[in-house]
């Protein structure tokens, strides 16, 4: 199983939200670039970067950080936050992003979303499905879209997309363990897709549980920053 360390950013600082709430922020007072260098030194292949203010406000604010990371490391980047048009998708790919994480756009503007998929190809896209009780949330997790996860996966898969980042918001940032049963259900229902688990990972045991159900990848955030998982052990697990 692939391990993807997370770098969530507000005001050029590494942060984590609890349950996606912007009024419950932990600021680690750390440069995103410095943290990316640490991940590169531990030989991780991918990192997961989210522009949290971009996600909330609908604008991309961290192009310089992405460009600097790509110039100084060999890390591959999956990036999300503030993607509101096909032009935004093309722009972040120009910055050096390897895969673009799309959430709200695929719900709120299907015409523009489908244009983005056509321009970049489905392999460049990761669908962010942020869920509460299997209902997809949008706009930085602040609004219920009224769309079920099952239906959205079917729609995106018909466009050729196979990469899905599924976050259980009830688990995210709490270090209480991931919603393994949710991932197991969708791995069984959609064996053709790659599910990237996100939210709640607190230990190597959690990762072993995800690995046992054949999860494609897992994003790990707070557990790294609060030293719940040794970074060397995590790197060995994911390589």
Helices and strands as residue ranges (DSSP letters): E 2-10, E 13-18, E 21-27, H 32-41, E 46-51, H 52-57, H 63-72, E 76-80, H 86-95, E 99-102, H 104-108, H 110-120, G 122-124, E 125-132, E 135-138, E 143-148, H 149-158, E 163-168, H 180-189, E 194-198, H 204-212, E 217-220, H 222-225, H 231-237
